[in-house]
Amino acid sequence: MRAPLSYLASLLSGGNREVVAAVLAKLIALRVFMRARNLNQPVDDGVLEKAGLDEAAAVRLYRLVTIGGYDERNVIPSQQREEQDPYARKGASGFGILKKAGRGK
């Protein structure tokens, strides 16, 4: 990474460099593991063990930090507002303020 460890520690963990170093080690181990898995290469379990992960935890962590699918990222409304009839949507609510604003009421 290009950001200094001490800078990340001051930003994210109150100056505790060990916490940030452990998290970065986990992310690097996760990246090595998933790259080997996606390329159908042999997976080195020692990399995960050094970071304190097992295979199931690595898969869960990968699922947590990656971008979700289309359905998880976007909420698609059942009907767009532009497609609805504006007069039926407006109903009988009128076009102006029906009551004057009063002070203290």
C-alpha positions in Angstrom: 0.0 0.0 0.0 1.1 3.5 -0.6 -0.3 5.0 2.6 2.1 4.9 5.6 1.1 2.5 8.4 1.4 5.2 11.0 -1.0 7.5 9.1 -3.6 4.7 8.7 -3.2 3.9 12.4 -3.8 7.5 13.4 -6.8 7.6 11.1 -8.5 4.3 11.9 -7.2 2.9 15.2 -6.2 5.8 17.5 -2.5 5.3 16.7 -2.4 1.5 17.4 -0.2 0.3 14.5 -0.5 -3.4 15.5 -4.2 -3.5 14.8 -3.8 -1.9 11.4 -0.9 -4.2 10.6 -3.0 -7.3 11.6 -5.9 -6.2 9.4 -3.7 -5.5 6.4 -2.1 -8.9 6.8 -5.6 -10.5 6.8 -6.5 -8.6 3.6 -3.3 -9.6 1.9 -3.7 -13.2 2.9 -7.3 -13.1 1.7 -6.2 -11.7 -1.7 -3.6 -14.4 -2.1 -6.1 -17.1 -1.2 -8.9 -15.9 -3.4 -6.5 -15.4 -6.4 -5.2 -18.9 -6.1 -8.8 -20.2 -5.7 -10.2 -18.3 -8.7 -7.3 -19.4 -11.0 -7.7 -23.1 -9.9 -4.2 -23.1 -8.5 -3.1 -24.9 -5.3 -4.1 -23.0 -2.2 -1.4 -22.5 0.4 -3.1 -22.8 3.8 -0.1 -21.5 5.6 -0.8 -18.0 4.3 -4.3 -18.0 5.9 -3.0 -19.5 9.2 -0.4 -16.8 9.5 -3.2 -14.2 9.3 -5.4 -16.1 11.8 -8.0 -17.3 9.2 -9.3 -20.6 8.0 -10.8 -21.3 4.7 -14.4 -20.8 5.8 -13.6 -17.5 7.6 -11.7 -16.3 4.5 -14.8 -17.0 2.3 -17.0 -15.2 4.7 -14.7 -12.2 4.9 -14.4 -12.1 1.1 -18.2 -12.1 0.8 -18.3 -9.2 3.4 -15.8 -6.9 1.7 -16.6 -7.5 -2.0 -19.2 -5.7 -4.0 -22.6 -7.4 -3.8 -24.7 -8.5 -6.8 -27.0 -6.3 -8.7 -30.0 -7.1 -6.5 -28.0 -6.2 -3.4 -26.6 -2.9 -4.6 -29.7 -1.4 -6.2 -33.3 -1.2 -5.0 -35.6 -1.3 -7.9 -39.0 0.2 -7.2 -42.1 -1.7 -8.3 -43.3 1.2 -10.5 -41.5 4.4 -11.5 -43.1 7.6 -10.4 -42.8 9.0 -13.9 -44.9 6.2 -15.3 -47.8 6.9 -12.9 -50.6 9.3 -13.9 -49.7 12.6 -12.3 -53.4 13.7 -11.9 -54.4 10.4 -10.2 -51.3 10.6 -8.0 -52.1 14.2 -7.0 -55.7 13.3 -6.2 -57.9 15.9 -4.5 -55.1 17.5 -2.4 -55.2 20.8 -4.3 -52.4 23.0 -5.6 -51.9 25.5 -2.8 -51.9 26.2 0.9 -55.4 25.9 2.1 -54.8 27.3 5.6 -52.9 30.3 6.6 -50.1 29.8 9.0 -50.8 31.4 12.4 -48.4 32.4 15.1 -48.5 30.3 18.3 -51.1 27.9 17.1 
